[in-house]
Structure formats: structure tokens, C-alpha cells
Amino acid sequence: MDLHSGIPFWRLRDGLLGTFPSLHRDLTTDVAVIGAGMTGALIAYELSRAGVDVVVLDREDVASGSSAASSGLLLYDTDSSLQQLNRTIGPLNAARVYKLGLNAIDRIDSICTALGDSCGFTRRSSLYLASSRSSLRGLRQEYNLRHELGLPVEWLTRADFAPAYTFNAAGAIRAYGTAEVNSYRLTYRLLEAAAAAGARVFDRTTVTRLQRDRGGTHLEIAGGHTVRASRVILASGYEAALMLRRRTGKLTSTWLFASEPLESFDGWSDRCLIWETARPYLYLRTTDDGRLLAGGEDEPGAFTHRSRRRFDRKIARLLTRASRMFPRMRLEVAYSWAGTFATSEDGLPFIGTVPEHPGVWFALAYGGNGITFSMIAANLLRDACLGQENDDARIFRFNR
């Protein structure tokens, strides 16, 4: 599946950060992870550090799919509000999801420190803006719920914007504990660290068939080789969902641009992450080399972003919106791209097994904060492979 159009900024700026071989021999392993993007890399990192023998396989180059196109916003908010989750999965589970998101961001912070490469990880507060006065009441109720749970949030009124920002809103939730990261670079560094801990990583290696028997699963590889694994984890994103009988989410196209470097962020001095209550929502952040990154204008469809005319129109709209919010900045588009992401009905990822594929675990980190969900998946699947009970697994299972 073609997951993006154009060339994402991160791949152009950082280039080829490392190389991994393709598979040319038969292998046996405890766990085979299919997918070498962010989700697969985090899983391989956690498993290899826990002493599990891991083989990672990807038919494309490492980090060349959604991980390269990601905006890199690390939010613990889900695409479904806390109010919505209360209704769909219950208040206790909803609260746990948000707290797991906070823990996941903390874990990514500690991983970047351990890697010796920040991978652009920077702590930023986030602003969740009321897009209109009609959305203000619901957003205030959302704030009250989060505040009651002890989440690190504060409420901003219209008057609070003027001293700090050149844009305004009827109200907003400021959240702490959020961050930004370069997901492309982080994926490479995770896989390198996993390899140093004993994992074997192969890209440009296509798995053509999975065959289960009493001893485990045989993975047939294009070219005639096989990998025998006790357990298989599918972390190949939206392509893995094609193996499922049930529909797990809908695919959507989103558009992004990175500006030319800016001398200052006049009207946005704290460089917080920004998103809004409108759907689809605009999202903004800055980069570690002084650029503004804006995204949004989402439309249904996995391949909607392929239209060049639509692509140009979407980027122009994003530039116009960002320029209106920050009139003191001279914004010029330096890089632009588009990508595909998936959302589930309740805004949560799917992590677990299904009856039609025994011995196979799925890690589908759906949603606008897929990196955070990937970290949660890595923790849950590490525990599963080690035979350790983790009560949080029930929240993200397929039959929830």
C-alpha cells in the first residue's frame, strides 16, 4: 500500500540513517515481528532488551511507511474524548487509557535518553482549542473530567491567549506531559539498539504466507527461505488489517507541510503542540531545526492523497490557516507531503489475537497518536511473550 505522497521532510533531512540486509537463509526464532516501522521497532526493542530472541521482517525499507510521514506529535489524548470513551468502554477503562498514554510518553522519553540520541524528542505542552463557541461547553466538560482524574491540565479562557499568542480561541485545554519527536529517526535508532541486543533485522524481505502447526508458525519468504517462529507479531499497520475478517477501522488521507526555517516564533514563544475540536482538525508543531509543521485537511480514503490537484489545494489551505494564526511569521512551504492513517470506531488501537490466526498477535496502532499507542502495544506484547499477565490488555483486545 502506498502510504504517502511526496517525500516526507524527515527522510529528506536525515537521509538514509542505516542499512539492514534482506533475508537469504532459513531462520528459527522465538518471535517474528512483521513490520519495521515505529510499532515494530518499539516491540523489537522491548523484546530484545527482555532477552527474547527476535527477528524483524519488512518488505520495504525500514521506516519508509507511516513512520516517515508522521507528524511526530506525542499526545495522550485519543481521537475519542474522555467523555466518549466513558460511554463506550466505561469510566475506569477510559481513565486508564489516558494514563497509559502519559506513561507511554514518559517511556519514550527514557528510551531516547538510553539511545544516546534525542531523536528530536522535546517536551512541549499542548493546546486543545475550541474551534467555535458551540464547542466550548463540551470542551469545558472534557477539562473537568480530566482535572478530576488528576491529569496534568489547566483551562484557558479567551483572555489568556493575548499575552502569549497571536491567535485566539473561545477556550482551550492546556495539557502537560506531551511532547514531539522525529519518528523516522527514532525508528532507526530503536532497530539499531534492538540489533545490538541480539535482534535480527531484515528489510526488503517479503513474507508471502503464514502456516501454523503444533511447533509454531512457518513464515514463507519470497525467494524460497523460511522463518520458523513460536509466535508472530503483525506490526505492519493497515496492511495487517487486510488479514482480518472484521473491519477494524477506516482509512483517511492527511496533508502536511514543513516551512522554511524561521528566525523566531513570534506569537508562539512556547512552541506548544496545537490541535482543535473541529473534525477534521488542524494540528501544528515546530521542529528541532526551527520550522513550523502543519497538518490536517483530512479526507476519507487511503488513496485520496494521490491527486496532485487536491494535494496542492490542501497544502495551500494549510499555509493560509497557519499564516492567519501567526501573522508575524513569514511562512514559506519548504517540504510538503501527504499520508494515510487509520482510525477505529472508538479511537483506540487493536492489540491482541483473533481466532482465525492462532499464534499471531496484531499490533494495530490506529489513531492520530499512533506513536503513543505503539509504545503501549510494545509493553503489552512484551509481557505476553514473557508469559506475564497484564490487565490492561483487555482494554485493547479485538472483542472489547
ABEGO torsion letter per residue (X at the ends): XBABBEBBAAAAAAEBAEBBBBBABBBBBABBBBEABAAAAAAAAAAAAAGBBBBBBBABBBGABAAAABAGBBBABBABBAAAAAAAAEAAAAAAAAAAAAAAAAAAAAAAAAAGBAGGBBBBBBBBBBABAAAAAAAAAAAAAAAAAGBBBBBBBAAAAAAABABBBAEBBBBBGBBBBBAAAAAAAAAAAAAAAGBBBBBGBBBABBBBBAAEBBBBBBGGBBBBBABBBBAAEAAAAAABABBABBBBBBBBBBBBBBABBBGBAAGBBBBBABOBBBBBBBBAAGBBBBBEGBBBEAAAAABAAAAAAAAAAAAAAAAAABAABBBBBABBBBBBBBBBAAGBBBBEBBAABBGBBBBBBBEABAAAAAAAAAAAAAAAAAGBBBAAAAAABAAX
